[in-house]
Amino acid sequence: MIKRRIYIILLCSLTLTFSACARDRRSRLRHIQTDDTELVPNEQVNDSSYPEIWSQEDFDLLAPAMPGYMPSQVLERIGYITSYNHETKCPNWVAWHLTAEHTDGDFSRKGVPYYDDYGNAIGIGQVSSENLRGDYFLDRDAEEPRQLLSDWPNNEYHMTHGHICPAADNRWSKAAMNQSFLLTNMCPQDGALNGGAWQKLEDKCRIWANRWGDVYIIGGPLYANGNVSRTIGESKVAVPDAFFKVILCVKGDPKAIGFVYKNDASSQSLSTSCRSVDRIEELTRFDFFTSLDDDIEETIESQCDINDWK
């Protein structure tokens, strides 16, 4: 667990921050920009004219505290929450609460896009060749610069669209399935990893959600030493060197576990990729699950035993 510091914030600064957030109701901006490198919490905008998708309890548990210097535009979707970084053009993290009921459903990715009776993509709005290519949607809520659909075809490193929140976790809703194909839920991912070890971890998360009723999941990219060494497309979308995922189960005796997978075609297993959440915090500089009781958080984040999850 990363130690927290108490911040004394002047009332006028707090008022300006929330006013700035409230001005952009469409994209639900939550900018946390400071000049220091301390961890600061993401904020959930209290705007009654634009109802929140996620409960405050789920938001507080899922959204990690982040370094103040890191660009972060938090966007709430029906099936997940994402923190978009306009410098990398990728999410910093994507988080979701996977329940047993959401592990299956009638709406597969083969049906994407799903349209309403008026020709609008459900959960997306009007679409055209400018913001839809195949299954994938340009995220018009994301601040610029952002990923473009044209960044992906025939890219230099032959990277595939790597869902952070998987489409298979969104089969319970047409809108959720459509939104899982927004580019702000994507990172360039090696094809062998995407369809191999990473997919096996996604499958395991659904097994765990069914076994215990629900789990909380946060995933995202990792860059060696925090530096981007490869990009794709004219927008220079950052290619991660690895990916992380942390999973929390609060049923019974709470437990948490983390994983790191290299972004390549090498053989990677659950047991060799397993890490403690504390280790993932060191790599990301995020502080996960901050709304938990400190004693519980400290205990479960220090552990890494895959046998507890079998």
NORWOFEN-V453929 format. One record per helix or strand of 3 or more residues. SS is the DSSP state (alpha for helix, beta for strand). FROM is the first residue (numbers start at 1). TO is the last residue. If there is no record, write none. Layout:
ss:SS from:FROM to:TO
ss:SS from:FROM to:TO
This chain:
ss:alpha from:11 to:23
ss:alpha from:56 to:62
ss:beta from:65 to:67
ss:beta from:73 to:76
ss:beta from:81 to:85
ss:beta from:90 to:99
ss:alpha from:100 to:103
ss:alpha from:109 to:111
ss:alpha from:149 to:151
ss:beta from:160 to:163
ss:alpha from:167 to:170
ss:alpha from:174 to:179
ss:alpha from:183 to:185
ss:beta from:186 to:189
ss:alpha from:191 to:194
ss:alpha from:197 to:212
ss:beta from:214 to:222
ss:alpha from:224 to:226
ss:beta from:242 to:249
ss:beta from:255 to:262
ss:alpha from:270 to:273
ss:alpha from:277 to:284
ss:alpha from:294 to:301
ss:alpha from:306 to:309
